[in-house]
Amino acid sequence: MKPTLFILAAGMGSRYGGLKQLDGLGPNGETIMDYSVYDAVKAGFGKIVFVIRHHFEKDFQEQIIPRYKDLIPVEVVFQEIEYVPAGIDYNQERSKPWGTNHALLMGKEVINEPFAIINADDFYGRESFQVLADFLVSVAGKKNEYCMVGYRVGNTLSESGAVSRGVCATDENGYLTSVVERTHIETRNGNIFYLNEGGDKHSLEFNTPVSMNMWGFTPDYFAYSEESFKNFLVSKGQELKSEFYIPTVVNELIVAGKASCKVLDTPSRWFGVTYSEDRPQVVQKIKDLIAQGIYPEKLWAK
């Protein structure tokens, strides 16, 4: 059974100024998602599931889905604020859904095999999809064995300034023990460091693994997530901005000894579009990868 790729495409991209999931960045209008799907097919994934919002379904169905119809099976699911367990109350003034692990839960009816989950607007690189696919194939039929692709922090830094990254700690066997969000990581004179809440500098090695929201799960993760989401809503459901994140649930399971999460090293360089000013750099990086022969000029050429 081939693994499934689950793509989080429900975000509005408010800081970017539009639906960046639909923005053509390649030479023939290819989106970042197109490159992710291309790499996933090459790595051996067998199905794509997108999670989106209903209000841009028409654009998505017209502009994105036809690109893949002859390449790989595709399903679309939806994330909306009101998609919560029956009988649980929440603040009706809330304006956005409940975060990445809430989006993941939307796939529970269509995913029955090991699956990967990624952001729609992040460029992950071919090697990352390959190590992820290999792991997921190895855990087919198993439970409680998850993974995360750990990017080397030096391969994820922005040319525009400081970034936020989930800095990972692992045990001697390469299994995740914790993910700590560092909100100010940058490099100066070849030295990488983060600032803590007090403004103190702490050095980071180039190869320190960080999370870029590229995870791999077996289907049992959905049941854990449902239970955790109910608990989250009981404690946080009246808040307007609290979000239910994937690392929160993974950490809960690791601490409880219910699951393990292998950190998979990748040499890939991550890049993405967070602000509109990032767009020219991403366009150039894609051109460079094409010039190196990593991708064809026309991605979907027969």
C-alpha positions as CSV (number, residue, x, y, z in Angstrom):
1,M,0.0,0.0,0.0
2,K,1.4,3.3,-1.1
3,P,1.4,6.2,1.4
4,T,-0.8,9.3,1.0
5,L,0.4,12.9,1.0
6,F,-2.0,15.2,2.9
7,I,-1.5,18.9,2.0
8,L,-2.6,21.7,4.3
9,A,-4.0,24.3,1.9
10,A,-6.7,26.0,4.0
11,G,-4.7,29.0,5.0
12,M,-5.7,32.3,3.6
13,G,-2.1,33.7,3.4
14,S,-3.2,37.0,4.9
15,R,0.3,38.3,5.3
16,Y,1.1,37.5,1.7
17,G,-1.9,39.3,0.4
18,G,-3.8,36.6,-1.3
19,L,-4.2,32.8,-1.9
20,K,-0.6,32.0,-2.1
21,Q,-1.4,28.3,-2.6
22,L,-2.7,29.3,-6.1
23,D,0.2,31.6,-7.0
24,G,2.2,30.5,-10.0
25,L,6.0,30.7,-9.2
26,G,7.4,28.3,-11.8
27,P,8.2,29.3,-15.4
28,N,4.9,27.9,-16.6
29,G,2.7,29.0,-13.7
30,E,3.6,26.0,-11.4
31,T,2.8,26.5,-7.8
32,I,4.9,25.3,-4.8
33,M,2.2,22.6,-4.4
34,D,2.9,21.4,-7.9
35,Y,6.6,20.8,-7.1
36,S,5.5,19.0,-3.9
37,V,3.2,16.7,-5.8
38,Y,5.8,16.1,-8.5
39,D,8.4,15.1,-5.8
40,A,5.8,13.0,-4.0
41,V,4.9,11.0,-7.1
42,K,8.6,10.4,-7.8
43,A,9.1,9.2,-4.2
44,G,6.2,6.7,-4.4
45,F,3.2,8.3,-2.8
46,G,-0.1,6.9,-4.2
47,K,-2.7,9.5,-3.4
48,I,-3.0,13.3,-2.6
49,V,-5.5,14.8,-0.2
50,F,-5.9,18.5,0.0
51,V,-7.6,20.3,2.9
52,I,-9.0,23.7,1.9
53,R,-11.8,26.1,2.8
54,H,-15.2,26.1,1.1
55,H,-15.0,29.8,0.0
56,F,-12.2,29.2,-2.5
57,E,-13.2,25.7,-3.6
58,K,-14.3,26.9,-7.0
59,D,-10.8,28.4,-7.8
60,F,-9.0,25.4,-6.4
61,Q,-11.1,22.9,-8.4
62,E,-10.6,24.9,-11.6
63,Q,-7.0,25.9,-11.3
64,I,-5.3,23.1,-9.3
65,I,-7.0,19.8,-9.4
66,P,-7.0,19.4,-13.3
67,R,-3.2,19.4,-13.2
68,Y,-3.1,16.1,-11.3
69,K,-6.1,14.2,-12.6
70,D,-4.0,12.0,-15.0
71,L,-1.1,11.7,-12.6
72,I,-2.3,10.5,-9.2
73,P,-5.7,10.1,-7.4
74,V,-6.8,13.3,-5.6
75,E,-9.3,14.0,-2.9
76,V,-10.4,17.3,-1.3
77,V,-11.6,17.7,2.3
78,F,-12.6,20.9,4.1
79,Q,-11.7,22.7,7.3
80,E,-14.1,25.1,8.8
81,I,-14.5,26.5,12.3
82,E,-17.7,24.7,13.0
83,Y,-16.2,21.3,12.3
84,V,-15.9,20.2,16.0
85,P,-17.2,17.2,17.9
86,A,-20.9,17.1,18.6
87,G,-22.0,18.6,21.9
88,I,-18.9,20.7,22.5
89,D,-19.4,24.5,22.7
90,Y,-16.9,27.1,21.5
91,N,-16.7,30.9,21.1
92,Q,-19.0,31.8,18.2
93,E,-17.0,35.0,17.5
94,R,-14.0,33.1,16.4
95,S,-13.0,33.9,12.9
96,K,-10.4,31.2,11.9
97,P,-10.2,27.4,12.2
98,W,-8.4,25.6,15.0
99,G,-4.9,25.0,13.6
100,T,-2.8,22.4,11.9
101,N,-3.9,19.3,13.9
102,H,-7.6,20.3,13.4
103,A,-6.9,20.5,9.7
104,L,-5.3,17.0,9.9
105,L,-8.4,15.6,11.5
106,M,-10.4,16.5,8.4
107,G,-8.7,13.7,6.5
108,K,-9.8,10.9,8.8
109,E,-12.6,9.7,6.5
110,V,-10.5,9.4,3.4
111,I,-7.1,8.2,4.7
112,N,-6.7,4.6,5.9
113,E,-2.9,4.2,5.2
114,P,0.3,5.7,6.4
115,F,0.4,9.4,5.4
116,A,2.6,12.4,5.3
117,I,1.4,15.9,6.1
118,I,2.9,19.1,4.7
119,N,2.2,22.8,4.3
120,A,1.0,23.9,0.8
121,D,3.2,27.0,0.7
122,D,6.6,25.4,1.7
123,F,9.1,24.0,-0.7
124,Y,10.5,20.9,0.9
125,G,12.9,19.3,-1.7
126,R,13.0,15.9,-3.3
127,E,15.2,14.2,-0.8
128,S,12.8,15.0,2.0
129,F,9.9,13.3,0.2
130,Q,12.0,10.2,-0.5
131,V,13.1,9.7,3.1
132,L,9.5,10.3,4.3
133,A,8.0,7.8,1.8
134,D,10.6,5.2,2.7
135,F,9.7,5.5,6.4
136,L,6.0,5.3,5.8
137,V,6.3,2.2,3.6
138,S,8.3,0.6,6.4
139,V,5.5,1.2,9.0
140,A,2.5,0.0,6.9
141,G,0.3,-2.2,9.1
142,K,1.9,-0.9,12.3
143,K,0.7,1.6,14.9
144,N,2.2,4.3,17.0
145,E,5.3,4.7,14.9
146,Y,5.5,8.3,13.5
147,C,8.2,10.5,12.0
148,M,9.2,14.0,11.3
149,V,11.6,15.3,8.7
150,G,14.2,17.3,10.6
151,Y,15.7,20.0,8.5
152,R,19.1,21.3,9.3
153,V,18.5,24.7,10.7
154,G,21.2,26.2,8.5
155,N,19.2,25.1,5.4
156,T,16.0,26.9,6.6
157,L,17.2,30.5,7.3
158,S,15.7,33.5,5.6
159,E,17.7,36.1,3.6
160,S,15.3,38.7,4.9
161,G,15.9,38.4,8.6
162,A,15.0,36.3,11.7
163,V,12.7,33.3,11.5
164,S,10.7,31.1,13.9
165,R,11.5,27.4,14.0
166,G,10.6,24.4,16.1
167,V,14.1,23.3,17.4
168,C,14.1,19.6,18.0
169,A,15.8,17.5,20.7
170,T,16.4,13.8,20.0
171,D,17.7,10.8,22.0
172,E,20.7,8.7,21.1
173,N,18.6,6.7,18.6
174,G,17.3,9.7,16.7
175,Y,13.8,9.8,18.2
176,L,12.1,13.0,19.0
177,T,12.1,14.0,22.7
178,S,10.9,17.6,22.4
179,V,10.1,20.5,20.0
180,V,10.7,24.0,21.3
181,E,9.5,27.0,19.3
182,R,12.3,29.6,19.0
183,T,10.8,32.8,17.6
184,H,14.0,34.6,16.6
185,I,16.7,32.6,14.8
186,E,19.2,34.3,12.5
187,T,22.7,34.1,11.2
188,R,25.5,36.8,11.4
189,N,29.0,36.4,10.2
190,G,28.4,32.7,9.7
191,N,27.1,32.1,13.2
192,I,23.6,30.9,13.8
193,F,21.8,31.8,17.1
194,Y,18.4,32.3,18.6
195,L,17.3,34.9,21.2
196,N,15.4,33.8,24.2
197,E,12.6,35.8,25.9
198,G,15.2,37.8,27.8
199,G,17.1,38.7,24.6
200,D,20.1,36.5,25.4
201,K,21.9,34.8,22.5
202,H,22.2,31.0,22.3
203,S,24.2,29.4,19.5
204,L,22.9,26.7,17.2
205,E,24.9,24.3,15.2
206,F,24.2,24.3,11.4
207,N,22.9,20.7,11.5
208,T,20.5,21.2,14.5
209,P,17.2,19.6,13.4
210,V,14.2,21.8,13.2
211,S,10.6,21.1,12.3
212,M,9.1,22.6,9.1
213,N,5.7,20.8,9.6
214,M,6.6,17.8,7.5
215,W,5.3,14.8,9.5
216,G,4.5,11.1,8.9
217,F,1.8,9.2,10.7
218,T,0.0,5.8,10.7
219,P,-3.8,6.1,10.7
220,D,-4.2,5.4,14.5
221,Y,-3.0,9.0,14.9
222,F,-6.5,10.2,14.0
223,A,-8.1,8.6,17.2
224,Y,-5.5,10.2,19.4
225,S,-6.1,13.5,17.7
226,E,-9.8,13.4,18.2
227,E,-9.5,12.8,21.9
228,S,-6.9,15.5,22.3
229,F,-9.0,17.9,20.3
230,K,-12.0,17.4,22.7
231,N,-9.7,18.2,25.6
232,F,-8.3,21.2,23.8
233,L,-11.8,22.6,23.2
234,V,-12.9,22.1,26.8
235,S,-10.0,24.2,28.0
236,K,-9.4,26.6,25.1
237,G,-12.6,26.6,23.1
238,Q,-13.8,30.0,24.4
239,E,-10.6,31.7,23.3
240,L,-10.5,33.5,20.0
241,K,-6.9,32.7,18.8
242,S,-5.8,29.5,20.5
243,E,-4.7,26.8,18.0
244,F,-4.5,23.0,18.1
245,Y,-1.1,22.2,16.6
246,I,0.5,18.9,15.5
247,P,3.5,19.2,17.8
248,T,1.2,19.6,20.8
249,V,-0.4,16.2,20.1
250,V,2.9,14.5,19.2
251,N,4.5,15.8,22.4
252,E,1.6,14.5,24.4
253,L,1.9,11.0,23.0
254,I,5.7,10.9,23.4
255,V,5.5,12.0,27.1
256,A,2.8,9.4,27.7
257,G,4.9,6.7,26.1
258,K,2.1,5.9,23.6
259,A,4.1,6.6,20.4
260,S,7.5,7.3,19.0
261,C,8.6,9.8,16.5
262,K,11.7,9.2,14.4
263,V,13.5,12.4,13.2
264,L,14.6,11.9,9.6
265,D,17.5,13.9,8.5
266,T,17.4,15.6,5.1
267,P,20.0,17.6,3.1
268,S,17.2,19.5,1.3
269,R,17.1,23.3,1.5
270,W,13.7,24.6,2.6
271,F,12.2,27.8,1.2
272,G,8.8,29.3,1.2
273,V,6.7,32.4,0.6
274,T,5.6,34.1,3.8
275,Y,5.5,37.8,2.7
276,S,5.0,39.2,-0.8
277,E,8.6,40.4,-0.8
278,D,9.7,36.7,-0.7
279,R,8.2,35.9,-4.1
280,P,11.1,37.0,-6.4
281,Q,13.6,35.0,-4.3
282,V,11.5,31.9,-4.6
283,V,11.0,32.3,-8.3
284,Q,14.8,32.6,-8.8
285,K,15.5,29.5,-6.6
286,I,13.1,27.4,-8.7
287,K,14.9,28.7,-11.9
288,D,18.2,27.6,-10.3
289,L,16.9,24.1,-9.6
290,I,15.6,23.8,-13.2
291,A,19.1,25.0,-14.5
292,Q,20.7,22.2,-12.3
293,G,18.4,19.6,-14.0
294,I,16.6,18.8,-10.8
295,Y,13.2,19.8,-12.3
296,P,12.2,20.0,-16.0
297,E,11.4,23.4,-17.5
298,K,7.8,22.3,-17.9
299,L,6.8,20.3,-14.9
300,W,3.9,18.3,-16.3
301,A,5.4,17.6,-19.8
302,K,4.3,14.2,-21.0
